[in-house]
Amino acid sequence: MISIGVAVILCIAALIIGAAASGFIAFKQGVQYRQRTAEAAIGSAEKEAERLLAEAEKNAEYLKKEKLVEANDQINKQRQEAEKEIKERRGEVSRQERRLNQKEESLDRKMNQLERKEDSLQSKIKRADDKVAEAEKIREEQQAMLEKISNFTEDQAKEYLLERLDQELDHEKAVRINAYEAQIKEECESKARQYISLAISRCAADQVSEAAVSVVQLPNDDMKGRIIGREGRNIRAIETLTGVDLLIDDTPEAITLSCYDQVRREVARIALEKLIADGRIHPTRIEEMVDKARREVEHKIKQEGERAVLETNVHGLNHELVKLIGRLRYRTSFKQNVLDHSIEVAYLAGMMASELGVDANLARRAGLLHDIGKALSNEIEGSHVQIGVDVCKKYKESPDVIHAIEAHHGDVETRTVVAALVQAADAISAARPGARSENLENYIKRLEKLEEICTSFDGVEKSYAIQAGREVRIMVQPEKFNDERMVIVAREIAKKIENEMNYPGQIKINLIRESRVVDYAK
């Protein structure tokens, strides 16, 4: 068994060695074949390269000759064009030379003509000088004769003529100035009427007089007894908490509320309506309802102020000023609602400012705030103008707005266009038909009554009601009054006016004591 395996192995080894030997011989023959093939390919490639090189040199020589021919043609062409251009320029130069020669000949002729004219002018000037000298001699002789006849020297005559001319010019200037002033006044009045009528026509505001009392409707007449309460405790509580008088009379199912302060009257009306709707009427409940009504009115005041600011397009106001504007809803002047009046004045002033090219925003702002003092006139002593000025200064309003407020009733002279527009808009709004309940006859009677009361005091010489009855100026006799007595009489006049007259707002009383000494020098 072992010998057979060894024999097999030896056979296999012999086969492997034989295969390897034959593979080596085949590989060597393949290499030699590839070498011969490569040498043949290299030889043919070298021949092809030599052929291509010869062909390239032949083509290059042909292209070189072709380019040289093209270059020669181009050079000849450019030389011909240059010669043509040179020829044209020479022709142009020759033409320019001929024109210059012609101009030179023309200038020579003109120079000759000018020389002849100059000689002629010199001779004329000489003759003119002779005539001027002769005329000057004649003028001197005539001047001497005139001085002898008029007894005036030359300087005196000049002064006299200038004086006469000044007089004539002064008269002419005065006549022209008067004519221009009349024309300007007429045009200004026409323009003012146009702007005012335009503003009025564009602002169609409703005018409704405010009522001086409020009426609360009752479900039945038995409610009157419940409102009065046992021994009148309920009605006393309502009047004490609100400051309003309740008028309970025979009017069926109605109670009248009376108070000069509309805010209090509105608080009382709302509280009373809430009490009637609730049905529980006793002092504690009355106090709760009055507090609720007061908060409701304060909220409504704020809303009214914000509405007025939005309607007039006035922004940037202090929130306290907005509240004061809202309080004007419950303030009247001759039964005209002051908030509606202020909004209307803002509209009118803004429209007139737009027509005149003035700041319309500033005019509307001043118009809305011009009566702001009336919101506090029942709480602070003084005229609503001064109160408004102080309030606006406190909340840092612009000087133009403050001046417009101060001047809208003529307390000070208007210095700006905006102040004049607010003053005019205030007068327009107040003068609308139906805007205020006081007619002209009652207005005149009130002013006459005011002056009559003032002149009824002993020692009063004259009295004048001004600013629509808001101020009275009293002239007293200086020999009957001293400084201490003037204080007493002013107080007495104020008391008598308060007792005998009905008037809106306040009346300022001015006593004037003036001493004059007259003498003559003889």
Summary of the structure (lengths in Angstrom):
residues: 522
radius of gyration: 58.7
end to end distance: 191.0
largest distance: 191.4
contacts: 1399
relative contact order: 0.04
helix: 73%
strand: 7%
